């Protein structure tokens, strides 16, 4: 039966909606202050299993020392990955610059490109001035330059606030130091009557998050290994580094498709260096993308993620877009837990799916409860 909407119920629902809106507006307003804390909590959530492994399995005496050992190990791993990606990429850019220079020298029949460019500008000075002074060009520059500088400034501020701020590392260190206490006692911020509701809800969120992060991490690792093997077989430039980059990008599903841009660049570089047909090289690289994607979608993802995984990649990308638009960069960080929270709430309290999956109590428990109430077991069975 539908519940009657009384005035008291309407006021409570309206109050909850207003409270959620107020929280979102507050988080958006205090974004620059809260960003280091949210990033630190995300890093602590990811590093906590490694800290426990170091402390319990490697028998490091204190939690603080375990955190330091974990950070040193993670820093070494990240440095190794950067070493596998960045230096070869710089070398490839240098080789591309050399090839472009040789190509231009061959086409212009000159060894001094700077003088050739100066002569060409002097020769076409009037045409260049006419184009630059045209109203369309002026309007385009006026519209594009402020947006470009604004984007660059916001990006720089975000990177500096995350990487260069020592307060993020301090937050993470102290969160990891008392991680169990914080995760076990956060429920005390709610009234006693509301604690069972939030405890059940957060248990669903934790289970879904753990399953998703572990599963997607294994899928990304498998994809990175397969791309490394595939690119090595076709003798593609930067096979290992490009494979690692694709694996990292796949931590967000299907984001690795952006790796087609550096793939096309490396195919162009190999064609210019070896004289092979560019389209053949690019087609072989795209074939590796297709083969690996088929293996991932048809074999690895169903085996690792399972049919019961609640977050579809399309839902995940939509949540990133929505929460990013609402809360900015903080929204991208909290998109996954908030989306999982909403789905868990909907399944538990709206569609009642979780209740229908709960096992019914065995007959023995019913008899034991009847005997505890003072009724004989035979009468309980009859009832």
C-alpha positions as semicolon CSV with decimal commas, in nm:
position;residue;x (nm);y (nm);z (nm)
1;X;0,000;0,000;0,000
2;X;0,121;0,350;-0,076
3;X;0,219;0,559;0,224
4;X;0,011;0,866;0,284
5;X;0,208;1,186;0,233
6;X;0,142;1,381;0,551
7;X;0,260;1,733;0,620
8;X;0,526;1,601;0,857
9;X;0,657;1,355;0,595
10;X;0,661;1,627;0,329
11;X;0,861;1,860;0,557
12;X;1,116;1,587;0,631
13;X;1,163;1,502;0,263
14;X;1,198;1,870;0,173
15;X;1,448;1,916;0,455
16;X;1,658;1,624;0,329
17;X;1,655;1,763;-0,026
18;X;1,757;2,109;0,096
19;X;2,031;1,957;0,311
20;X;2,174;1,766;0,013
21;X;2,166;2,083;-0,201
22;X;2,337;2,280;0,078
23;X;2,609;2,015;0,110
24;X;2,674;2,019;-0,267
25;X;2,692;2,399;-0,274
26;X;2,926;2,401;0,028
27;X;3,156;2,142;-0,127
28;X;3,161;2,338;-0,452
29;X;3,238;2,665;-0,270
30;X;3,513;2,511;-0,055
31;X;3,652;2,305;-0,341
32;X;4,005;2,444;-0,325
33;X;4,024;2,376;0,049
34;X;3,865;2,030;0,042
35;X;4,049;1,906;-0,268
36;X;4,371;1,804;-0,087
37;X;4,166;1,616;0,176
38;X;3,961;1,423;-0,081
39;X;4,272;1,336;-0,281
40;X;4,447;1,224;0,038
41;X;4,152;1,006;0,137
42;X;4,141;0,847;-0,209
43;X;4,515;0,773;-0,194
44;X;4,478;0,634;0,160
45;X;4,193;0,409;0,046
46;X;4,409;0,271;-0,237
47;X;4,726;0,233;-0,027
48;X;4,570;0,086;0,288
49;X;4,585;-0,280;0,170
50;X;4,956;-0,240;0,090
51;X;5,022;-0,080;0,429
52;X;4,849;-0,372;0,602
53;X;5,053;-0,619;0,395
54;X;5,379;-0,448;0,485
55;X;5,290;-0,433;0,854
56;X;5,143;-0,783;0,895
57;X;5,323;-0,997;0,637
58;X;5,663;-0,826;0,638
59;X;5,643;-0,775;1,016
60;X;5,730;-0,407;1,017
61;X;5,696;-0,305;1,384
62;X;5,491;0,019;1,363
63;X;5,219;0,158;1,141
64;X;5,413;0,481;1,074
65;X;5,715;0,286;0,948
66;X;5,487;0,066;0,736
67;X;5,341;0,377;0,572
68;X;5,688;0,512;0,496
69;X;5,801;0,178;0,346
70;X;5,484;0,163;0,134
71;X;5,531;0,518;0,006
72;X;5,895;0,444;-0,086
73;X;5,789;0,128;-0,274
74;X;5,506;0,307;-0,458
75;X;5,735;0,596;-0,547
76;X;5,990;0,351;-0,688
77;X;5,722;0,176;-0,897
78;X;5,582;0,504;-1,032
79;X;5,935;0,625;-1,111
80;X;6,005;0,302;-1,302
81;X;5,684;0,345;-1,503
82;X;5,771;0,708;-1,581
83;X;6,121;0,599;-1,682
84;X;5,969;0,345;-1,923
85;X;5,737;0,604;-2,080
86;X;5,888;0,955;-2,068
87;X;6,254;0,912;-2,185
88;X;6,162;0,699;-2,490
89;X;5,889;0,950;-2,577
90;X;6,141;1,237;-2,558
91;X;6,377;1,038;-2,778
92;X;6,098;0,975;-3,030
93;X;6,011;1,347;-3,035
94;X;6,377;1,429;-3,102
95;X;6,385;1,179;-3,386
96;X;6,063;1,325;-3,527
97;X;6,212;1,675;-3,517
98;X;6,516;1,550;-3,702
99;X;6,305;1,379;-3,969
100;X;6,086;1,688;-4,017
101;X;6,398;1,903;-4,052
102;X;6,544;1,669;-4,313
103;X;6,213;1,660;-4,502
104;X;6,186;2,040;-4,509
105;X;6,547;2,077;-4,618
106;X;6,485;1,832;-4,900
107;X;6,168;2,010;-5,013
108;X;6,312;2,363;-4,990
109;X;6,658;2,272;-5,121
110;X;6,827;2,466;-4,844
111;X;7,021;2,386;-4,529
112;X;6,925;2,708;-4,347
113;X;6,557;2,680;-4,262
114;X;6,551;2,994;-4,050
115;X;6,664;3,213;-4,340
116;X;6,418;3,038;-4,572
117;X;6,130;3,110;-4,330
118;X;6,241;3,473;-4,292
119;X;6,254;3,521;-4,668
120;X;5,910;3,357;-4,712
121;X;5,755;3,584;-4,443
122;X;5,912;3,893;-4,600
123;X;5,784;3,790;-4,942
124;X;5,428;3,725;-4,823
125;X;5,414;3,998;-4,559
126;X;5,117;4,180;-4,711
127;X;4,906;3,865;-4,739
128;X;4,988;3,766;-4,380
129;X;4,896;4,110;-4,247
130;X;4,570;4,102;-4,442
131;X;4,473;3,766;-4,291
132;X;4,570;3,867;-3,938
133;X;4,382;4,197;-3,957
134;X;4,066;4,045;-4,097
135;X;3,758;4,072;-3,868
136;X;3,707;3,696;-3,855
137;X;4,063;3,633;-3,737
138;X;4,040;3,912;-3,479
139;X;3,712;3,782;-3,337
140;X;3,845;3,428;-3,326
141;X;4,159;3,533;-3,138
142;X;3,960;3,748;-2,893
143;X;3,728;3,457;-2,819
144;X;3,993;3,185;-2,798
145;X;4,276;3,350;-2,604
146;X;4,089;3,420;-2,276
147;X;3,942;3,071;-2,270
148;X;4,282;2,919;-2,341
149;X;4,453;3,109;-2,061
150;X;4,166;3,033;-1,824
151;X;4,189;2,661;-1,901
152;X;4,566;2,658;-1,864
153;X;4,544;2,850;-1,537
154;X;4,284;2,616;-1,389
155;X;4,478;2,309;-1,499
156;X;4,801;2,445;-1,350
157;X;4,627;2,528;-1,023
158;X;4,481;2,180;-0,997
159;X;4,812;2,008;-1,069
160;X;5,003;2,231;-0,830
161;X;4,747;2,190;-0,552
162;X;4,751;1,810;-0,584
163;X;5,116;1,731;-0,650
164;X;5,299;2,024;-0,499
165;X;5,100;2,061;-0,178
166;X;5,262;1,889;0,120
167;X;4,933;1,910;0,308
168;X;4,795;1,631;0,086
169;X;5,074;1,399;0,195
170;X;5,020;1,498;0,558
171;X;4,648;1,426;0,528
172;X;4,719;1,088;0,371
173;X;4,979;0,995;0,634
174;X;4,750;1,073;0,928
175;X;4,450;0,904;0,763
176;X;4,653;0,586;0,708
177;X;4,786;0,608;1,063
178;X;4,433;0,575;1,209
179;X;4,255;0,426;0,909
180;X;4,076;0,147;1,100
181;X;3,960;0,383;1,374
182;X;3,825;0,635;1,121
183;X;3,644;0,376;0,912
184;X;3,493;0,207;1,220
185;X;3,380;0,523;1,400
186;X;3,262;0,752;1,121
187;X;2,908;0,629;1,193
188;X;2,907;0,832;1,516
189;X;2,849;1,153;1,326
190;X;2,486;1,038;1,278
191;X;2,216;1,007;1,545
192;X;2,183;0,665;1,709
193;X;1,848;0,592;1,540
194;X;1,989;0,662;1,194
195;X;2,308;0,458;1,234
196;X;2,170;0,120;1,116
197;X;2,046;0,282;0,794
198;X;2,382;0,440;0,713
199;X;2,578;0,134;0,823
200;X;2,386;-0,097;0,588
201;X;2,408;0,152;0,306
202;X;2,783;0,202;0,342
203;X;2,838;-0,175;0,359
204;X;2,675;-0,203;0,017
205;X;2,889;0,085;-0,111
206;X;3,209;-0,069;0,026
207;X;3,136;-0,408;-0,128
208;X;3,057;-0,255;-0,467
209;X;3,364;-0,026;-0,459
210;X;3,601;-0,305;-0,359
211;X;3,466;-0,534;-0,630
212;X;3,487;-0,263;-0,895
213;X;3,835;-0,136;-0,806
214;X;3,987;-0,484;-0,782
215;X;3,816;-0,599;-1,100
216;X;3,896;-0,291;-1,307
217;X;4,255;-0,294;-1,182
218;X;4,301;-0,653;-1,300
219;X;4,135;-0,574;-1,633
220;X;4,365;-0,272;-1,684
221;X;4,670;-0,483;-1,593
222;X;4,567;-0,755;-1,839
223;X;4,507;-0,499;-2,113
224;X;4,846;-0,336;-2,056
225;X;5,024;-0,673;-2,077
226;X;4,836;-0,773;-2,394
227;X;4,916;-0,441;-2,566
228;X;5,284;-0,472;-2,470
229;X;5,293;-0,820;-2,625
230;X;5,100;-0,715;-2,937
231;X;5,305;-0,402;-3,006
232;X;5,627;-0,599;-2,952
233;X;5,518;-0,862;-3,207
234;X;5,461;-0,600;-3,480
235;X;5,782;-0,416;-3,380
236;X;5,596;-0,095;-3,299
237;X;5,790;0,200;-3,151
238;X;5,774;0,233;-2,771
239;X;5,589;-0,099;-2,740
240;X;5,638;-0,138;-2,362
241;X;5,582;0,228;-2,274
242;X;5,271;0,258;-2,492
243;X;5,129;-0,063;-2,346
244;X;5,181;0,066;-1,991
245;X;5,018;0,398;-2,083
246;X;4,713;0,219;-2,226
247;X;4,685;0,003;-1,913
248;X;4,690;0,313;-1,690
249;X;4,427;0,487;-1,903
250;X;4,200;0,182;-1,886
251;X;4,159;0,229;-1,511
252;X;3,867;0,441;-1,637
253;X;3,687;0,207;-1,882
254;X;3,739;0,280;-2,251
255;X;3,954;0,585;-2,179
256;X;4,240;0,395;-2,346
257;X;4,089;0,477;-2,686
258;X;4,258;0,819;-2,652
259;X;4,586;0,630;-2,691
260;X;4,508;0,609;-3,062
261;X;4,644;0,965;-3,091
262;X;5,004;0,882;-2,982
263;X;4,969;0,553;-3,172
264;X;4,907;0,740;-3,497
265;X;5,200;0,970;-3,421
266;X;5,434;0,675;-3,358
267;X;5,311;0,505;-3,676
268;X;5,394;0,822;-3,871
269;X;5,736;0,830;-3,710
270;X;5,808;0,467;-3,799
271;X;5,695;0,522;-4,157
272;X;5,923;0,824;-4,193
273;X;6,214;0,639;-4,033
274;X;6,188;0,305;-4,215
275;X;6,020;0,406;-4,541
276;X;5,730;0,166;-4,489
277;X;5,375;0,256;-4,584
278;X;5,214;0,465;-4,310
279;X;4,867;0,316;-4,358
280;X;4,999;-0,040;-4,331
281;X;5,173;0,042;-4,003
282;X;4,867;0,223;-3,866
283;X;4,638;-0,060;-3,976
284;X;4,854;-0,316;-3,794
285;X;4,842;-0,105;-3,476
286;X;4,463;-0,064;-3,505
287;X;4,436;-0,440;-3,556
288;X;4,617;-0,487;-3,222
289;X;4,363;-0,251;-3,061
290;X;4,072;-0,451;-3,206
291;X;4,213;-0,792;-3,112
292;X;4,298;-0,689;-2,755
293;X;3,959;-0,520;-2,711
294;X;3,779;-0,834;-2,827
295;X;3,981;-1,050;-2,586
296;X;3,915;-0,808;-2,300
297;X;3,540;-0,775;-2,367
298;X;3,469;-1,139;-2,450
299;X;3,700;-1,327;-2,213
300;X;3,878;-1,125;-1,944
301;X;3,610;-0,877;-1,834
302;X;3,333;-1,139;-1,785
303;X;3,573;-1,362;-1,592
304;X;3,710;-1,090;-1,364
305;X;3,422;-0,848;-1,322
306;X;3,144;-1,107;-1,328
307;X;2,782;-1,067;-1,428
308;X;2,681;-0,922;-1,091
309;X;2,897;-0,609;-1,113
310;X;2,668;-0,315;-1,051
311;X;2,851;-0,033;-1,236
312;X;2,824;-0,044;-1,613
313;X;3,103;0,149;-1,792
314;X;2,843;0,376;-1,955
315;X;2,697;0,456;-1,611
316;X;3,047;0,524;-1,481
317;X;3,130;0,767;-1,762
318;X;2,794;0,940;-1,715
319;X;2,858;0,975;-1,341
320;X;3,201;1,125;-1,406
321;X;3,045;1,382;-1,639
322;X;2,757;1,471;-1,405
323;X;2,956;1,495;-1,081
324;X;3,240;1,672;-1,260
325;X;2,995;1,935;-1,386
326;X;2,842;1,975;-1,039
327;X;3,152;1,976;-0,818
328;X;3,444;2,029;-1,056
329;X;3,757;1,825;-0,998
330;X;3,631;1,705;-0,658
331;X;3,331;1,561;-0,841
332;X;3,562;1,343;-1,051
333;X;3,716;1,204;-0,732
334;X;3,393;1,134;-0,546
335;X;3,190;1,032;-0,856
336;X;3,242;0,659;-0,806
337;X;3,147;0,638;-0,434
338;X;2,853;0,878;-0,472
339;X;2,714;0,691;-0,772
340;X;2,756;0,361;-0,591
341;X;2,583;0,513;-0,287
342;X;2,283;0,621;-0,494
343;X;2,257;0,281;-0,665
344;X;2,287;0,099;-0,331
345;X;2,016;0,319;-0,178
346;X;1,786;0,266;-0,475
347;X;1,831;-0,113;-0,471
348;X;1,788;-0,147;-0,096
349;X;1,507;0,096;-0,023
350;X;1,320;0,150;-0,351
351;X;1,332;-0,170;-0,559
352;X;1,396;-0,388;-0,249
353;X;1,634;-0,610;-0,451
354;X;1,869;-0,673;-0,161
355;X;1,586;-0,789;0,064
356;X;1,462;-1,040;-0,193
357;X;1,809;-1,192;-0,211
358;X;1,837;-1,248;0,165
359;X;1,815;-1,619;0,263
360;X;1,516;-1,725;0,471
361;X;1,595;-1,851;0,823
362;X;1,618;-2,231;0,859
363;X;1,354;-2,431;1,044
364;X;1,593;-2,509;1,326
365;X;1,627;-2,141;1,412
366;X;1,249;-2,108;1,419
367;X;1,222;-2,398;1,661
368;X;1,497;-2,261;1,883
369;X;1,323;-1,923;1,901
370;X;0,992;-2,093;1,986
371;X;1,155;-2,295;2,265
372;X;1,321;-1,985;2,398
373;X;0,980;-1,822;2,423
374;X;0,856;-2,115;2,633
375;X;0,652;-2,300;2,366
376;X;0,726;-2,668;2,286
377;X;0,898;-2,751;1,960
378;X;0,600;-2,960;1,840
379;X;0,361;-2,667;1,887
380;X;0,603;-2,437;1,706
381;X;0,613;-2,682;1,416
382;X;0,235;-2,694;1,403
383;X;0,217;-2,318;1,404
